[in-house]
Every structure is written in structure tokens, then in C-alpha cells.
Amino acid sequence: MRGANEETLPQRRWDIDWLRILAVVGLLVPYHTYRVFDIWEDWYVKNDELSAVLNPFLYLGDAVGMQLLFLLAGSATWFALPINLSKRKKLYQKSNGEFISAN
């Protein structure tokens, strides 16, 4: 039996887990697979036949891919913290004060 001072652990967020799985399988794997066939950046291993058909999707992957993964990782960490809402707000305010300068 839990005491009055003990905090309960947060419930697992399966929706965030599935979004992370879909982001990795649906974005990262195809993105890096197609890099073998694109016409940019010679330092990647390249196939003999190159194609520019999917280059617009590579633009999209470059623009939002890493930001999406960091957003999902941060939200999973945020909801996994075993602290209540008031402590989360204090942590958020403290981290903003340390990482974002007023200058």
C-alpha cells in the first residue's frame, strides 16, 4: 500500500511510443535508403544509377525529420518524469532560465 507522501508513477503513453516507431520506420529508414540513389552529396555511398524523383521528400526529411524525433523524445521524457504538474512547471521555468538567456 502506498503512503500519502509517495507519488504514483505516470502511466505509459502508448501513443507516443507508436509515433516514435512510425517516425523511425516511416521516415528514417526510407530517408537513409533513398540517400543511396539521390543526386546530392558525393560522400554518401552511391548507386550507379541516380534519380531525382524523390528529392522533394528528402527536402522534407531534412527540414522536419530531426525536429520531429527530438520533439517525440522530449515529450516522452516529459511524460515519463515521475513528478506532479507543479514540479514540472518549476522544472520548465528553471530550464528556460538556464538555457534561454534574456540578452
C-alpha positions in Angstrom: 0.0 0.0 0.0 1.3 3.4 -0.9 1.6 6.1 1.7 0.2 9.6 1.3 3.6 11.1 0.5 4.5 8.7 -2.2 3.9 9.8 -5.8 2.4 7.4 -8.3 4.4 6.6 -11.4 3.0 8.1 -14.6 1.1 5.9 -17.0 2.8 4.7 -20.1 1.9 6.8 -23.1 1.5 4.2 -25.9 0.5 6.9 -28.4 3.9 8.5 -28.1 5.6 5.1 -28.4 3.7 4.4 -31.6 4.5 7.8 -33.0 8.2 7.1 -32.3 8.0 3.7 -34.0 6.2 5.2 -37.0 8.8 8.1 -37.2 11.7 5.7 -37.3 10.2 3.1 -39.6 8.3 5.5 -41.8 10.8 8.3 -42.0 14.4 7.4 -41.0 14.6 4.0 -42.8 13.3 5.2 -46.2 15.2 8.5 -45.9 18.6 6.8 -45.5 17.7 4.1 -48.0 17.0 6.7 -50.7 20.2 8.6 -50.0 22.0 5.8 -52.0 20.1 7.0 -55.1 19.8 10.8 -54.8 21.9 13.2 -56.7 23.3 15.2 -53.8 26.3 14.9 -51.5 29.0 12.7 -53.1 30.3 11.5 -49.7 27.4 9.0 -49.4 27.8 5.6 -50.9 26.0 5.9 -54.3 24.5 3.6 -56.8 25.5 3.7 -60.4 22.0 4.9 -61.4 20.9 8.0 -59.6 17.4 9.5 -59.5 15.9 12.9 -58.7 12.4 11.7 -58.3 12.2 11.6 -54.6 14.4 14.6 -53.9 11.4 16.7 -52.7 10.8 14.2 -49.9 14.5 14.4 -49.0 14.0 18.2 -48.6 11.1 17.5 -46.3 13.1 14.9 -44.3 15.9 17.4 -44.0 13.6 20.1 -42.8 11.5 18.3 -40.2 13.0 14.9 -39.6 15.3 15.6 -36.7 13.0 18.2 -35.2 10.2 15.6 -35.1 12.4 13.0 -33.5 13.6 15.5 -30.8 10.0 16.5 -30.2 8.9 12.9 -29.7 11.9 12.2 -27.4 11.3 15.3 -25.4 7.6 14.6 -25.0 8.2 11.0 -24.0 10.7 12.2 -21.4 8.3 14.9 -20.1 5.5 12.4 -19.6 7.8 9.8 -18.1 9.0 12.1 -15.3 7.5 10.8 -12.0 6.7 14.2 -10.7 3.5 16.2 -10.4 2.4 19.1 -12.5 3.6 21.9 -10.2 7.1 20.4 -10.1 7.1 20.1 -13.9 6.2 23.8 -14.2 9.1 24.7 -11.9 11.5 22.5 -13.8 10.3 24.1 -17.1 10.8 27.6 -15.7 14.2 26.7 -14.4 15.3 25.1 -17.6 14.1 28.1 -19.6 16.1 30.4 -17.4 19.3 28.4 -17.8 19.1 27.7 -21.5 17.5 30.7 -22.9 19.3 33.9 -22.0 17.4 37.3 -21.7 20.1 39.1 -23.8 
